[in-house]
Amino acid sequence: MNDAKKVFHYFEEISRIPRESGDEKAIADYLVGFAKERGLEVHRDEHNNVIIKKPAADPNCTCAPVIIQGHTDMVYVRDENCKRAYEEGIGLIYKDGWITADGTTLGADDGLAVAYALALLDGGDGIMHPAIEAVFTSGEEIGLVGASYLDYSLLKGKYLINIDTEEEGTFFTSCAGAFRNELKIPVERESTSGLCALTVRIHGLTGGHSGIEINEGRGNALSLMARILSALGSDVHIFSLTSTGKTNAISNNAQAELYVSEEKLMAVESLIRDMENNFRHELGDRDTVIIDIMRGEKRTAACYSENSRKKTVAALSLLPCGVIRMSFDVPGLVETSANPAFLEQGENELRIFSTSRSSVGSRKIEMKTKYAAIADLCGGESVCGADYPQWEFKADSPLRELALKSYKELFDKEAKTCAIHAGLECGYFDERLEGVDIISYGPIMQDVHTPREKTNVASIERTWALTLNILENLANQR
């Protein structure tokens, strides 16, 4: 029997195990116990990555091992009315052909990959497959942490099936690498008096994922604030600049606390309103921007010196933002991008946080040199970190061609291939395993990372059938 009953069984099993990012010990314990009960080779590291190996179904199989890969952690979010404790795991609900959770995220991302792998490893159903190396990584949702520490010398596989996407019939063939940048700009202050306080706040912008949605023409609040400050020039004194956010999100808010002479106040406000109109015209119906201007009283304040103002505004104005380069290999794919994400204002320093992505490794190096150049020009410091590798598109991929052929034969319709301008664990495998052929796919999931998350039962079954077909074809290669 090759139906998907075991997939659902193991998804239900692991759903009982609490496994939010950073809390993968229990699920790793379960995986190790699973392997030992079946006499399978198992490896576990201090980061709770687990590798389980199973020999080929046919001892005469000549195909190289196949890596089945997914991550054990999940984004755990509760609905405000949820009464289920985290320690109780996820309560699954089957309804109208879908699986949802009882007031929490479902964890199908990426619990289904774990369930598929366990169903394959359990065996006993006449499944034809080459040797399998099931790789279960930790901390994917918080920066591909487990994949960065995995001991790749333990793997012999030449094919990798990553099961971590959300649209059935779409095969991913490359992803972007990325790094985070922190630009530190020193701030000298000098006392000002007799000036009016003026707070300028940018909000209303959509924001969004700084990789997947970077090409949708949405406004970046830090970029817009830089343009305002540049236009205002020495007519304003900067007291503080703030912006909240995350490095992987497009900036949707920014605030400047300024001081202005009373005689220039109306002209400054008028210029800001003109720029707001310009921004709205530029953004069109792609985004909405609102700029609030709030007057305060006259008072003494320790504002940026004129030299610090110039350097700070220059740094903000020079920061790369948005799409830098489109791919020549994959139509419509953003190759390289940058996203100024948020600010932290200190007494003597402004810290600007950005993320840059590229599917070409040398372009990431180019972006790092740009941040370093800005720091040099402004007397600051550029610090790059959280660097993870890209998975570059390969024109020759037998695994991709086999997956497309299998999908067509099984379901009588064409699958599509695409690349993603965001990070997948595939980048680490591509970098650290020589000659590995990779594809990434998965069943239908919706509203991932929210309590509304759901996955489609029939799609899970089709994805299981697809995986078995690919493995059988590989096993029968001669």
C-alpha positions as CSV (number, residue, x, y, z in Angstrom):
1,M,0.0,0.0,0.0
2,N,1.5,3.3,-1.1
3,D,-1.3,5.7,0.0
4,A,-0.5,8.6,2.2
5,K,-1.9,7.2,5.5
6,K,1.5,7.0,7.0
7,V,2.2,10.7,6.1
8,F,-1.0,11.7,8.0
9,H,-0.1,9.4,10.9
10,Y,3.3,10.9,11.4
11,F,2.1,14.5,10.9
12,E,-0.4,13.8,13.8
13,E,2.4,12.2,15.8
14,I,4.8,15.1,15.6
15,S,2.0,17.7,16.0
16,R,1.7,16.5,19.6
17,I,5.3,17.6,20.2
18,P,5.9,21.3,21.0
19,R,8.6,22.5,18.5
20,E,8.7,26.2,18.1
21,S,12.0,27.6,16.8
22,G,14.7,27.2,19.5
23,D,12.8,24.4,21.2
24,E,13.6,21.4,19.0
25,K,15.0,19.0,21.6
26,A,11.8,17.0,22.0
27,I,11.3,16.5,18.3
28,A,15.0,15.5,17.9
29,D,14.5,13.0,20.8
30,Y,11.5,11.6,18.9
31,L,13.4,11.3,15.6
32,V,16.4,9.5,17.2
33,G,14.0,7.1,19.0
34,F,12.2,6.4,15.7
35,A,15.5,5.6,14.0
36,K,16.8,3.3,16.8
37,E,13.5,1.4,17.0
38,R,13.9,0.5,13.3
39,G,17.7,-0.2,13.4
40,L,18.5,2.8,11.1
41,E,21.7,4.7,11.2
42,V,21.2,8.0,13.0
43,H,23.2,11.1,13.7
44,R,22.3,14.0,16.0
45,D,24.4,17.2,16.8
46,E,24.3,19.7,19.5
47,H,22.0,22.0,17.5
48,N,19.3,19.2,17.3
49,N,19.9,18.5,13.6
50,V,19.1,14.9,12.9
51,I,20.2,12.7,10.0
52,I,18.6,9.3,9.5
53,K,19.9,6.9,6.8
54,K,18.1,4.0,5.2
55,P,19.6,1.6,2.5
56,A,18.1,1.3,-0.9
57,A,15.0,-0.9,-1.3
58,D,16.9,-3.0,-3.8
59,P,20.5,-3.9,-2.8
60,N,21.5,-3.8,-6.5
61,C,20.4,-0.2,-6.9
62,T,23.2,1.9,-8.5
63,C,21.6,5.3,-8.0
64,A,23.3,7.7,-5.6
65,P,21.6,8.3,-2.3
66,V,18.7,10.8,-2.3
67,I,18.5,13.4,0.5
68,I,15.0,14.2,1.7
69,Q,15.2,17.4,3.7
70,G,13.0,19.6,5.8
71,H,13.1,21.5,9.1
72,T,11.7,20.5,12.4
73,D,10.9,23.9,13.9
74,M,7.8,25.9,13.3
75,V,6.5,29.4,13.9
76,Y,4.2,29.1,16.9
77,V,1.5,31.8,17.0
78,R,-1.6,31.6,19.1
79,D,-5.0,33.1,18.5
80,E,-5.9,35.5,21.4
81,N,-8.9,33.2,22.3
82,C,-6.9,29.9,22.1
83,K,-7.1,27.9,25.3
84,R,-4.7,25.2,24.3
85,A,-1.3,25.4,26.0
86,Y,1.9,25.3,24.1
87,E,3.0,22.2,25.9
88,E,-0.1,20.3,24.6
89,G,1.2,20.6,21.0
90,I,-1.0,21.3,18.0
91,G,-4.7,20.3,17.9
92,L,-5.4,19.2,14.4
93,I,-8.8,19.7,12.8
94,Y,-9.8,17.9,9.6
95,K,-12.7,19.7,7.8
96,D,-13.9,20.0,4.2
97,G,-10.7,18.5,2.8
98,W,-8.4,20.8,4.8
99,I,-6.3,20.5,7.9
100,T,-6.2,23.4,10.3
101,A,-5.2,23.9,13.9
102,D,-7.2,24.6,17.1
103,G,-6.3,28.2,17.6
104,T,-2.6,28.1,16.7
105,T,-0.4,27.9,13.7
106,L,-0.6,24.5,12.1
107,G,3.1,23.8,11.7
108,A,2.6,22.2,8.2
109,D,5.6,24.4,7.5
110,D,7.6,22.3,7.8
111,G,6.0,19.4,9.7
112,L,4.8,17.9,6.5
113,A,8.4,17.4,5.2
114,V,9.1,15.6,8.5
115,A,6.0,13.4,8.0
116,Y,6.9,12.6,4.4
117,A,10.5,11.6,5.4
118,L,9.3,9.4,8.3
119,A,6.7,7.7,6.1
120,L,9.6,6.8,3.7
121,L,11.9,5.7,6.4
122,D,9.2,3.5,8.0
123,G,9.0,1.5,4.8
124,G,7.4,-1.9,4.6
125,D,5.0,-0.9,1.8
126,G,6.9,-2.1,-1.2
127,I,8.2,1.4,-1.9
128,M,11.0,1.4,-4.4
129,H,13.7,4.0,-3.6
130,P,17.4,4.5,-3.7
131,A,19.3,4.9,-0.4
132,I,17.7,7.7,1.6
133,E,19.4,10.3,3.8
134,A,16.7,12.1,5.7
135,V,17.9,15.4,7.0
136,F,15.9,17.2,9.7
137,T,17.3,20.7,10.4
138,S,16.5,23.0,13.3
139,G,16.0,26.8,13.6
140,E,15.1,27.4,9.9
141,E,12.5,30.0,10.8
142,I,15.0,32.1,12.7
143,G,17.7,32.3,10.1
144,L,18.5,28.8,8.7
145,V,20.4,28.2,11.9
146,G,20.5,24.4,11.8
147,A,21.6,24.2,8.2
148,S,24.5,26.5,8.9
149,Y,25.9,24.1,11.5
150,L,25.0,20.7,9.8
151,D,27.9,18.3,9.3
152,Y,27.7,17.9,5.5
153,S,30.5,15.3,5.5
154,L,28.0,12.8,6.8
155,L,26.0,13.0,3.5
156,K,26.8,11.1,0.3
157,G,23.6,12.1,-1.6
158,K,23.8,13.5,-5.1
159,Y,20.1,14.4,-5.3
160,L,18.2,16.6,-2.8
161,I,14.5,16.9,-2.5
162,N,13.6,19.9,-0.2
163,I,10.0,19.8,0.8
164,D,9.4,23.3,2.0
165,T,7.2,25.2,-0.4
166,E,3.5,26.1,-0.3
167,E,2.2,25.9,-3.9
168,E,1.6,22.4,-5.4
169,G,2.8,22.1,-9.0
170,T,5.5,24.7,-8.6
171,F,9.1,23.5,-8.4
172,F,11.7,26.0,-7.0
173,T,15.1,25.9,-8.8
174,S,17.1,28.6,-7.1
175,C,16.9,31.0,-4.1
176,A,18.7,34.1,-3.0
177,G,21.5,34.3,-0.4
178,A,21.5,37.2,1.9
179,F,23.3,39.1,4.6
180,R,22.5,41.7,7.2
181,N,24.3,45.0,7.5
182,E,24.6,47.4,10.4
183,L,25.8,50.8,9.5
184,K,27.0,52.8,12.5
185,I,27.2,56.6,12.0
186,P,28.8,58.7,14.8
187,V,26.7,61.6,16.0
188,E,28.2,64.8,17.5
189,R,25.7,67.1,19.3
190,E,25.5,70.8,20.0
191,S,23.0,72.8,22.0
192,T,20.3,74.7,20.2
193,S,17.8,77.1,21.8
194,G,14.9,79.2,20.7
195,L,13.8,76.7,18.0
196,C,10.4,75.1,17.6
197,A,10.1,71.3,17.9
198,L,8.7,69.6,14.8
199,T,8.0,65.8,14.6
200,V,7.7,64.3,11.2
201,R,6.2,60.8,11.1
202,I,5.9,58.6,8.0
203,H,3.4,55.7,8.2
204,G,0.6,54.0,6.3
205,L,2.9,52.1,4.0
206,T,2.2,48.4,3.3
207,G,5.7,47.1,4.1
208,G,6.0,43.4,3.4
209,H,8.7,40.7,2.8
210,S,11.9,42.3,1.8
211,G,12.7,39.5,-0.6
212,I,9.5,38.2,-2.1
213,E,7.7,41.6,-2.4
214,I,10.7,43.9,-3.0
215,N,9.8,44.3,-6.7
216,E,6.2,45.4,-6.1
217,G,7.0,49.1,-6.0
218,R,6.1,49.6,-2.4
219,G,7.5,52.6,-0.5
220,N,10.3,52.3,1.9
221,A,9.9,54.7,4.9
222,L,13.6,55.2,5.5
223,S,14.3,56.0,1.9
224,L,11.4,58.5,1.9
225,M,12.6,60.1,5.1
226,A,16.1,60.5,3.7
227,R,14.6,62.4,0.7
228,I,12.7,64.7,3.1
229,L,15.8,65.4,5.2
230,S,17.9,66.0,2.1
231,A,15.4,68.5,0.7
232,L,15.1,70.3,4.0
233,G,18.9,70.7,4.3
234,S,20.2,73.1,7.0
235,D,16.8,74.6,7.6
236,V,16.3,71.9,10.2
237,H,18.2,70.5,13.1
238,I,17.9,66.8,13.8
239,F,17.4,65.7,17.4
240,S,16.6,62.0,16.7
241,L,15.7,59.5,14.0
242,T,13.7,56.4,14.7
243,S,12.1,53.5,12.9
244,T,10.9,50.2,14.1
245,G,10.9,47.0,12.1
246,K,12.7,43.7,11.2
247,T,15.6,43.2,8.9
248,N,13.5,41.0,6.6
249,A,10.6,43.5,6.3
250,I,10.3,46.5,4.0
251,S,10.4,49.6,6.3
252,N,6.9,51.0,6.7
253,N,7.5,53.7,9.4
254,A,10.0,56.4,10.2
255,Q,10.0,59.4,12.5
256,A,12.3,62.4,12.8
257,E,12.3,64.8,15.7
258,L,13.5,68.1,14.3
259,Y,14.0,71.7,15.5
260,V,13.2,74.6,13.2
261,S,13.3,78.4,13.6
262,E,9.9,80.0,13.9
263,E,10.3,82.0,10.7
264,K,11.1,78.9,8.6
265,L,8.4,76.7,10.1
266,M,5.7,77.3,7.5
267,A,8.1,76.9,4.6
268,V,9.4,73.6,6.1
269,E,5.9,72.2,6.6
270,S,4.9,73.3,3.1
271,L,7.9,71.6,1.5
272,I,7.1,68.3,3.4
273,R,3.5,68.5,2.1
274,D,4.8,68.9,-1.4
275,M,7.0,65.9,-1.0
276,E,4.2,63.9,0.4
277,N,2.2,64.7,-2.8
278,N,5.2,63.7,-4.9
279,F,5.6,60.4,-3.0
280,R,1.9,59.6,-3.5
281,H,2.2,60.3,-7.2
282,E,5.3,58.1,-7.5
283,L,3.7,55.2,-5.6
284,G,0.4,55.4,-7.5
285,D,-2.0,52.6,-6.4
286,R,0.9,50.4,-5.4
287,D,1.1,51.8,-1.9
288,T,-0.2,54.5,0.4
289,V,1.9,57.0,2.4
290,I,0.8,59.3,5.2
291,I,3.0,62.0,6.7
292,D,2.0,63.5,10.0
293,I,3.6,66.9,11.1
294,M,3.3,67.8,14.7
295,R,4.5,71.1,16.1
296,G,5.9,71.4,19.6
297,E,7.1,74.1,21.9
298,K,10.3,76.1,21.7
299,R,13.0,74.6,23.9
300,T,16.7,73.9,24.2
301,A,17.9,70.6,22.8
302,A,21.1,68.8,22.0
303,C,20.8,68.3,18.3
304,Y,23.1,66.9,15.7
305,S,25.9,69.1,14.8
306,E,25.8,70.5,11.2
307,N,28.6,68.1,10.2
308,S,26.8,65.1,11.7
309,R,23.6,66.1,10.0
310,K,25.3,66.2,6.6
311,K,26.9,62.8,7.1
312,T,23.8,61.2,8.4
313,V,21.6,62.4,5.6
314,A,24.2,61.5,3.1
315,A,24.4,57.9,4.5
316,L,20.6,57.5,4.4
317,S,20.5,58.9,0.9
318,L,23.2,56.6,-0.4
319,L,21.8,53.4,1.1
320,P,20.9,50.9,-1.6
321,C,17.2,50.4,-1.7
322,G,14.9,48.2,-3.7
323,V,15.7,46.2,-6.8
324,I,19.3,46.5,-7.8
325,R,19.4,44.0,-10.7
326,M,17.1,41.6,-12.4
327,S,18.2,38.1,-13.4
328,F,19.3,37.4,-17.0
329,D,18.8,33.7,-16.5
330,V,15.3,33.6,-15.0
331,P,12.8,36.0,-16.5
332,G,11.0,38.1,-13.9
333,L,13.3,37.1,-11.1
334,V,15.0,39.8,-8.9
335,E,18.7,38.9,-8.8
336,T,19.9,41.5,-6.3
337,S,18.1,43.8,-3.9
338,A,18.6,45.8,-0.8
339,N,16.3,46.9,2.0
340,P,17.0,49.6,4.6
341,A,14.9,48.1,7.4
342,F,15.0,50.1,10.7
343,L,17.0,52.6,12.8
344,E,18.2,52.7,16.4
345,Q,19.1,56.2,17.7
346,G,21.7,56.5,20.4
347,E,23.1,59.5,22.1
348,N,26.3,59.5,20.1
349,E,25.5,57.1,17.3
350,L,22.8,56.2,14.7
351,R,22.6,52.6,13.8
352,I,21.0,51.7,10.4
353,F,20.0,48.1,9.7
354,S,19.6,46.7,6.2
355,T,19.3,43.4,4.4
356,S,20.8,42.6,1.0
357,R,19.9,39.6,-1.1
358,S,21.2,38.1,-4.3
359,S,21.1,34.8,-6.1
360,V,24.7,35.4,-7.4
361,G,27.4,35.2,-4.8
362,S,29.7,37.9,-6.3
363,R,26.9,40.4,-6.2
364,K,26.6,40.0,-2.4
365,I,30.3,40.9,-2.2
366,E,29.6,43.9,-4.4
367,M,26.8,45.0,-2.0
368,K,29.1,44.7,1.0
369,T,31.6,47.0,-0.6
370,K,28.9,49.6,-1.1
371,Y,28.0,49.6,2.6
372,A,31.7,49.9,3.4
373,A,32.1,52.8,1.0
374,I,29.2,54.6,2.6
375,A,30.7,54.1,6.1
376,D,34.1,55.4,4.9
377,L,32.5,58.5,3.4
378,C,30.5,59.2,6.5
379,G,33.2,58.4,9.1
380,G,31.2,55.4,10.3
381,E,31.5,51.6,10.5
382,S,29.9,48.9,8.4
383,V,29.3,45.5,10.0
384,C,28.0,42.6,8.0
385,G,26.6,39.3,9.4
386,A,23.9,36.6,9.3
387,D,25.3,35.7,5.9
388,Y,23.7,32.7,4.2
389,P,24.4,31.3,0.8
390,Q,22.4,31.4,-2.4
391,W,21.3,28.5,-4.5
392,E,22.2,29.4,-8.0
393,F,20.0,28.3,-11.0
394,K,21.6,25.4,-12.9
395,A,20.7,25.1,-16.6
396,D,21.3,21.3,-16.4
397,S,19.3,19.6,-13.7
398,P,18.2,15.9,-14.4
399,L,16.2,15.9,-11.1
400,R,14.3,19.0,-12.2
401,E,13.5,17.4,-15.5
402,L,12.4,14.1,-13.8
403,A,10.1,16.0,-11.4
404,L,8.5,17.9,-14.3
405,K,8.0,14.6,-16.2
406,S,6.6,12.8,-13.2
407,Y,4.1,15.6,-12.4
408,K,2.9,15.6,-16.0
409,E,2.5,11.8,-16.1
410,L,0.7,11.6,-12.8
411,F,-1.7,14.5,-13.0
412,D,-1.9,15.2,-16.8
413,K,-0.9,18.9,-16.4
414,E,2.3,20.9,-16.6
415,A,4.1,21.9,-13.5
416,K,6.0,25.2,-13.5
417,T,9.5,26.1,-12.3
418,C,10.4,29.3,-10.6
419,A,13.1,30.9,-8.4
420,I,12.5,32.8,-5.2
421,H,14.2,36.0,-4.1
422,A,14.4,34.8,-0.5
423,G,16.4,32.2,1.5
424,L,15.9,28.5,1.5
425,E,18.1,25.9,3.2
426,C,19.0,24.6,-0.3
427,G,21.6,27.3,-0.4
428,Y,23.7,25.6,2.2
429,F,23.4,22.2,0.6
430,D,24.3,23.7,-2.8
431,E,27.4,25.4,-1.3
432,R,28.7,22.5,0.8
433,L,27.8,19.4,-1.2
434,E,29.7,19.1,-4.5
435,G,27.6,18.3,-7.5
436,V,24.3,17.9,-5.7
437,D,21.2,18.3,-7.9
438,I,18.4,20.1,-6.0
439,I,14.7,20.7,-6.3
440,S,12.2,22.1,-3.8
441,Y,8.5,21.5,-3.8
442,G,5.5,20.9,-1.4
443,P,1.7,20.6,-1.1
444,I,-0.7,23.5,-0.9
445,M,-0.5,25.6,2.2
446,Q,-2.3,28.9,3.0
447,D,-1.9,31.6,5.6
448,V,1.3,30.1,6.9
449,H,2.7,31.5,10.1
450,T,-0.8,32.6,11.3
451,P,-3.5,30.8,13.3
452,R,-5.4,30.6,10.0
453,E,-2.8,28.3,8.5
454,K,-4.2,25.3,6.6
455,T,-3.1,22.6,4.2
456,N,-5.0,20.6,1.7
457,V,-5.5,16.9,2.2
458,A,-5.7,15.9,-1.5
459,S,-2.6,18.0,-2.2
460,I,-0.7,16.2,0.5
461,E,-1.7,12.9,-1.1
462,R,-0.6,14.1,-4.6
463,T,2.7,15.3,-3.3
464,W,3.3,11.9,-1.7
465,A,2.5,10.2,-5.0
466,L,4.9,12.6,-6.8
467,T,7.7,11.9,-4.3
468,L,7.3,8.1,-4.7
469,N,7.3,8.4,-8.5
470,I,10.5,10.4,-8.5
471,L,12.2,8.0,-6.1
472,E,11.0,4.9,-8.1
473,N,12.4,6.4,-11.3
474,L,15.7,7.2,-9.7
475,A,15.9,3.7,-8.2
476,N,15.3,2.1,-11.6
477,Q,18.1,4.1,-13.3
478,R,20.7,1.9,-14.8
